[in-house]
Amino acid sequence: MTNCPVCNSKVDEKAKFCAECGVQLANAPSERAWIVAMQEKIRTARHNDNLFIAVAVVGILITVLVPYITHFVRYNNMDTVSWSLTAVGIVLFIGSALGIMNDNNNIKELIRQLGKGQEETEGDEDEDEKEDKG
């Protein structure tokens, strides 16, 4: 098994095309195939943002609704379970915010690589590998 030069997925050594991105494996990847693969990575990263936003909304709802229901509807002080659920909501919101920030940084890096082009990006990766070994 080897790795695809464009999307880095595992491919059979005898395969002529990558099953993930469709690049021809016999020759170096074409510029168009590389651009399509980079666009797919960006699309995937943006899709993750939607998931993080949904989790953040759930976190906000838990954080706001649990104290409201326990304090104002039941006319009681908040008990341990209510405080725990509120803490879970806050953790969900903060975790989602951090995930969104991380994905945005990844998207910016992918867009930067896309702007630089395939040859320049591959040169940067070669330099990074040399630094890791050295």
N, C-alpha and C positions, 0 to 999 in steps of 0.2 A: 504494500500500500504506500502511496505517495500523497503529497498534498497538492491541491490545485494552486497554480501560481497566482490566480486572481482572488478566489474567495477562501482559500486555505482549507477547504473541506477535504476529507479523505477520499481518494479515488483509487481504483484498481490500476496497477501499472500497465495493463494492456488496454485500458480504456482510451478511446479516441477523443471523447468529449467528457467534460465534467457534468455530473448529474445535477449539481446544484445551480451552477451559473451558465452552463452550456458552452464554455470556452473550449476551443479545440486544443487538446493537450499535446499533440505532436509538435507544434510550433509554439513560439512565444505568443502570449495572448495579444489579441489585437487591441488597439486603443479603444475601439467601440465596446468591446466586451468588458474591458476594465472599467470604463465609464458606467456601463450598465450595472456592474457589480457594486461600484461605489454608491450609485444612486439607490440600489436595493439596501445597502447597509444604512444609509441615511433614512430611508423610509422605515426600516425596522426600528431604528433608534427613536424616530418620531412616534411610532406606534406605542413604544414603551411609555412615552410621556402621557398618552391617554390613559394607560393603566394606572400610572402614578397619580394622575389627577383624580381618577375614580376613587382610589384608596384615600387620598387626601380629603375628598368630600365625605366619605364614610367616617373618617377620623374626626372631622369637624362636627358632623351630625352627632356622633357619640359624645363628643366633648360638650356640646351645647345641650342636647336633649336629656342626657342622663341626669345632670344636676337639676334641670327644670322639672323633670318628672318626679324625681325623689324629693325635692325640696318644696316645690309649689303645689304639685298635684296631691301628694301624700301628706303634706303639711308636717313633715318630719325633717329631722336633720339628716344629712347624708351619712349613710352607713359605709362600712368597709367595701362592700361590693360596688356601691356607687362610685366611691373614690377610685377603686381599681379600674372600673370601666372608663372613667374619665381619663385616668392615666393611659390606658390603652389607646383611647382616641387621640390623645396628645402625641403619643409615640407614633401612631399611624400617620398623623399629619406631618410631624417632623421628618420621619423616614421618607415619606413621599416627596417632601420638599428637597431633601438631599438627593433622592433619586432623580428628580427632575433636573437639578443643577448638574449632576454627573452626566446625565444623558445630553444636556445642552452642550457641555464641554466636549463630549464625544462627537456630537454633530458638527460643532465648529471645527474640530480637528479633521473630520472626514471631508468637510467642505474645503478646508485649506488644502488637503491632499488632492482633492479633485481639481482645485484651481491650479495647483502646481503642475499637474500632469503625471502620467504614468512613469516616464523615464526618470524625472526628478525624484519622485516618491520612492522608486525602487533604489535609487542611489542613496537616499536618506536611510532606508532600511539596511542597506549594506554597511553603511557607516555605523549604524547602531549595533549591528552584529559584531563588527570589528571592536567596538568599544567594550561590549559585553565580554568578549573573549580576552581582550587585553587587559 
